[in-house]
C-alpha cells in the first residue's frame, strides 16, 4: 500500500516518532547539535527536529510535516519537509524491489508505485542522474554525491512536477543522507559536521 512506511511494510516495525536523545543546548545562533549514527554530529537550526522512524531510519524535519505522528510517517509519505539519515538496515532494502542500495541508482525502496514526495495527488515517475562527485561531510570524510532528477506523474503517467533527490553516501560508515527537498544550507551543514 502506498501509505505504508518502509519500516512498517518491509521490516514489520511500528513507526517510532520519538525525538532522538537530547541534543546539546542551542547556541546563541539558534542552533543545536544532533548526534546521529557512527559519531556523526550535525549542527542544525534549533527549529529542526530529528525523529526516528524505525531502526536506521532518521528524518530531520525542517518544515511542515503533515504525516508526523501518523501511521503514514516514513520514507514513502508526502509533504514532509526534511532529509533522511539512513544506516545499514535501510541500505539493505534501499534499491528498487527492496534490493540492497547501490549508489549507481537512486535510493528508492519500493516494489510498487510510490507516492510523490511533494504531494499525495501524484506518483513517483522516473529518475535520471543529473550530477555526481565527492562532497565533504566533516573533517576527513568524503561522500559519494549524486543528484537525481525525479518526476512526479499522474495516473496516466504524464509528468506534472519535477524535483531533485540529493544523496550523500559514506560507504565506510554505512550512512546515506537523502534530501528530496533541496534543503537550504544542508550542503554547508554536512561540510561542517563533526565525528566523535
N, C-alpha and C positions, 0 to 999 in steps of 0.2 A: 504494500500500500504506500502511496506517495507520502502520506502524512507521518509515517513512522520514521523514527530516527534510526540511524545505523546502529547505535547502541542497543536499541530495542529489537530491531529485525535481525541483525547479524549476530550479535553476541548474547541476545536474550537478557540484557541488563536493563534494569529500571533506570530511567533518566534521573540523574542526580543533579540537582540545581543548588548545590551548596557552594558558597564562596570559598575560594582557596584559603589556606592558612593565613592568618593575619598578616597583611602586608605591613612593611615598616611605615612609620609615621610620615605623613605628607610633608614635603619640604615647603619652603617659603614660596616656591614657584608653582604650587598647586599640583605637585606630582606625588606619586607613591611608587614603591617598588613591589613587583610581584615576582615571587620565586616559582619558577616552573621546573621542568624536569632536567636532570643531569647537571644541576647547578646553574642553569640559565636564569638570569635575573634581568627583567626589563624595568626601566623607569618609565611609567606611563602617566598620563593625566589623571588626576585624582577622581575625575568623574567616570572613568572607565572601570569596568568590573570584570574580574576573571571568575569564570564559572566552569565547574566540571560537568561533563555530560557523559560520564562513563569512564572506564579505565583507559587512560592515554588519549582522551579527547577533552581538551580545554579550550573554551572560547573566551576571548577577551572582547567584551561587548563595549562598543564605542558610541552607541547612539540608541535610537529606538529598537526595541526587540519584542514584538508582539507575541512571540512564541515562548518567551521566558516563563517558566513556571507551568507550562502546559505539556501534555504528552507529545506534542509536535516538535518540541525543542530538540534540535540536533542538526547534523550536517545537511540534511535534506529538507530543512524548513525554508521559509521565505520571509524576507523583510527584516531579518535580524542583523543590524549593522555591527560589524566586528570582523575579527580574524581568528583562525584556529591555530593552536599549538598542539601538534599530534605526536604521539610516541609509537613504539614498536607494534603494539596491538592494533592500532589504527592503520599502520602501514601494511600489516599482514592482509588487510582486506581493502586496500586503497585503490586498487585498479578496477577497471570495468569488469563486471561479473564477479566481483569480490576477490579478484586475484591480488597477489602481492603488488604493492606500489612500485612502479618503475618510472624514474624521472624523465624518461623519454616520452612519457604520456602524462596527461593531466591527472590530478588526483580526482577521481570520480567513482567512488564505490557505489555500484548500483547493478541491478540485473533487469531493471525495467525503466520506464520513463520517469524522470525526476522532475520535480517542480523547479521552476526558475528561481534562483536565489533572491531575485529582486521582487517578484510578485507571484502569488499563488494562481493567478489567472493564466500564466504561461508555463511552458515546459522547457527544460534544458534542450538545446539543439546541439550543434556541432562545436568543436574546439579546433583552433588552428594555432600552431606555435607562432607567436608574434615577437619574441625576443628571448635571448638567453645569455648567460655569462656567469661570473662569480660575484658574490656580494659578501661584504664583511658582516659578521654577526658577533660583535665584540672582539676583543684582542685575541689574536691567534686562531680565530675560527672563520673559515670561508664556506659559504653555502653555494651549492649549485642553484642558480636563479633562473626561473623560467616565467615568462608571461604568456598566458594562453588567451587568445581572443575567443570568447564564448558568445553564443547566440541564445536567445530565448524565442521560442516559436509557439504558434497557436495550434489548435487541433488539426489543422490542415498543413502543418509544418512550414508555415510562412513565417519568416523572420520578422519579429515585432520589436525586438530590443537586443542591444549588444552590451557586453560587459567584459571586463578583464579579470582573469584569475591569476594572481601572482603567487609564486611558490618559492620558498627558500628551503632547500633540502640539505641537511647536515648528516651525511651517511655514517660517519663515525659515532656521532652522538645519537643516531636514530631519531632525529627530530625533523619534522616537516611543519613549516608555517604556511598556511593557506589564507590568502586575502582575496575575497570576491567583491570588495567594496572600494578598492583604491584608497584605503585608509590614509588620510593625510598625515604625513610625518612618520609613517611606520618604517620606511627605509632608514631614516635617521635614528629612530628608537632602536632598531636592530643593530645598527653600526655601533651604538653606544652601550650595547648590552654588556653585562659582566658575567663572569663564570666563577663560581666559588667551589 
